[in-house]
Amino acid sequence: MDQIARFAPHALLLAYAAATAAYGVLFSSGSKKASRIASPLLQVAIALHLAYLGWLTWRWAQFPAATVSQALTVVAFAIAIVYLFLEWLGGERATGVWLVGQVLVFQLLAVALHEAQPPKRELFEHPLFGIHVFLALLGYAAFAVAASYGFLFLRLYRELKGTRFSVFYGKLPPLEVLERMMSGALAMGFAALSGALVDGVVWAVQLSDVDWQHDPMILLTFATWALYGGALLLRRLRRWQGRQTAMASLAGLGVIVVSLVAVHTLVVGFHRSF
Amino acid sequence: MASSDNPAGGAPTTADLGPTLLAVGIDHRSAPLELRERVALSREECEGLLLRLMARPEVAEAYVLSTCNRTEVYVRAREQEAALRAALELTFTTRVPEVEHEGRFWVLHDAEAARHLLAVACGLESMVLGEPEILGQVKRSAELAERVGTFGTVIKRLLRSALQAGRRARAETEIGEGAVSLGYSVVELARQIFAGVEGRSCLVLGGGETATMAARSLAEKGVRDLRFAVRGTHRHQALQEEFPGSPITSFQDRYATISECDLLIASTSADEPVVEAGELRQVMRQRRARPLLVVDLGVPRNVAPQVRRLENVFLHDLDSLEHLIARNLERRRLHVPQVETIVGEELRQFDAWYQGLEAEPLIAELQRRAERIRRDEVDGARSRFPAEVQDELDRLTRALVRKILHHPSTRLRAGGAERDLAHLELARDLFQLGEDED
């Protein structure tokens, strides 16, 4: 058991490193061989990761987010599956190095901060809590991915607007594809966050001793949900095009990061007790 | 044919080579367009030249490659000087004597000739570095030579190496990547904006040479919905002949047509801009800001520069296209060393095969001699064996000889490929080959 706990995070790190390398070669040289192996490598890494998270849940009989390391590896997993979905949606692998690279960084942090013995917490044993946390992390991961695509979109947009072409030109997918992938990430994030909110509310009402309606974290999550929902609605109504959506994705991520930091450092509330 | 230390096979030494492979030709480096176009051969003329070359006793094999930028003849000569004279005479002197008088042709021998053909197939010798058409032209010329029957073992193998090098260069490097012509740079820009250009619609303002050249590139890349807006009617017939099915609309209605299109190419002779920012802003509102690529190929410019500021309008003019082409050519140049390495690798393989040919007569003689000994011995002893085992006796002794000679034959071939003359000499001595058996 201890062997698995020690070995598995490193094995995942290697698997994601191999996938990142393949996507990197694909981005820099357009190698057909790299194009053929990149996605299968990522799929293998994701399958291993899923098995590892399943094993952690079974081993400690609680959702694997009780330590910083566990939470980071769940975030890495969430980004990986969001990216895989977008790769399928856009039919493009050229952006993989940027996204799978982020997965690698999160997994690296998870390995660096690894704790052999996570604390036993009753709350984490509740299935609704596990689903809530996973969906929330998936939602935020998808918004982060959307912001990455927003950045790439704006980079290419600026380049195509100008008259000089940098090394990025010709290496990124077309603007329309970047926009489709960004919108896909936003939609996925919004759906996941909606699920997290519904699940969280259902679960919170079962806890009679907490004032969850006034919890800053919950209010912040509702505000984030409403902001992204508004952005998606404007897109749906064709009021917003790619550039506005890209800027909104970047701004949205900035707001999420700043407010999460603020809530966690300045405010004491329901979520602070976890 | 010796391999060279240079990975590209550059400057190979030819001193130790058999004087058999010869290449004679002109290209964009040696002759001006005026001469090249007079020397260029049609497919039928290539066929005739191949047949005339093969009618000469000094020519053993022949291959002709003729494009707008080069006309090259490759021959395997039985007699080098005579074969060179035949190739020059039939290809140039009798048709365009100035080529020979002005010394506009080049002659390459053996490894240099082989290396040249491989480099040509890879696009290294092309006027536009890495251009893709040349590989197909080399292949089609090879098919013609094969059909006419002027291919022999050596040129056939050389062509195989050249085609392999060309395919590898395009698959393993970016020598052919990125648009390097005005027309294709428009397609490349469109591909950076739209997910596929095939289903897109394009309006071309103007019907002159530059406008049709850009339209042709788009049509070649699959843009089916091409529309033209031209002033007057004098270009209508020519446009309808070249682009049948493409509607030609009134120039006055251009903004209405733009609202339905994804690409706008402007190339008119107007002195003032024919696409203004104010009108285009209205059009973009109707389009609900769907992206629009505007390419201004006019001099003076046909599109007001303020158009660049409009949301989701991507305006490019001749300056930015030329910058794009220069950048792509520079990127291709970066891949030249990699392609030269591929040429060197393929040339070495061809070289090894070619050198192995030197051992073949020796191996054949060895096998003939062994077979003669076997037959003599078996014939002498045949009467001592019953009739029903005679066939078995032949089969058994043949198998024995084959097995005994297998390893020496393999080693001799390898010795030939490595230019190990001492090895071949030792074999001659040991098996008494090349001596008068009588």
Interface residues (C-beta under 8 A of the other chain):
Chain A: S29 G30 K32 L156 L160 K161 G162 T163 R164 F165 Y169 G170 L172 P173 P174 L175 E176 V177 R180 R238 Q241 G242 R243
Chain B: A171 E174 E177 G178 E188 L189 R191 Q192 I193 F194 A195 R288 A289 R290 P291 R308 E311 N312 F314 H316 D317 D319 S320 H323 L324 R327
